Amino acid sequence: MPRVKVESPPQFLFSMERTVGISDVNYAKHLDSVAMVNILHEARLQFLASLGFTEGNIYGLGMVVTDLAIDYRSESFANDKLIIDVGVSDFNRYGFDIGLQVTNSASGSVVCSAKFGIVLFDFDLHQISQIPALFKSLLGHDDAKVA
């Protein structure tokens, strides 16, 4: 099976810093893959918060993760300071990708690139929903760019 390749979004819209904790490392004494998923999840939530939203309320709609891909590039260890940059790409009628790049701030090496596939969901109607135009506009995308 070929390796997963994750492309970065065209631009990053948000950045946060996270220190790798002792509980984030595994028996090999490097950042655990499950801990990385939690770090990426936190970055996604902080990105939404920076826009004034939660994953449960984007103009009344919720966010559902449809897929997650992570392309690991280097190790990270306890007490490393990570920079997590977040952007968006690949819009369609019902969703888009949230792309992330995690970098070790001391070495400048990319620890991983990742992407969440996202759809917006109306939990009251229990169905996927189109992305609100106001939300696309906040993210720098207009209908002409949406497939």
Stockholm file with secondary structure:
# STOCKHOLM 1.0

chainA/1-147         MPRVKVESPPQFLFSMERTVGISDVNYAKHLDSVAMVNILHEARLQFLASLGFTEGNIYGLGMVVTDLAIDYRSESFANDKLIIDVGVSDFNRYGFDIGLQVTNSASGSVVCSAKFGIVLFDFDLHQISQIPALFKSLLGHDDAKVA
#=GR chainA/1-147 SS CCCCCCCCCSSCCEEEEEECCGGGBCTTSSBCHHHHHHHHHHHHHHHHHHTTCBTTBBTTBEEEEEEEEEEECSCCCTTCEEEEEEEEECCCSSEEEEEEEEEETTTCCEEEEEEEEEEEEETTTTEEECCCHHHHHHTTCCGGGCC
#=GC SS_cons         CCCCCCCCCSSCCEEEEEECCGGGBCTTSSBCHHHHHHHHHHHHHHHHHHTTCBTTBBTTBEEEEEEEEEEECSCCCTTCEEEEEEEEECCCSSEEEEEEEEEETTTCCEEEEEEEEEEEEETTTTEEECCCHHHHHHTTCCGGGCC
//
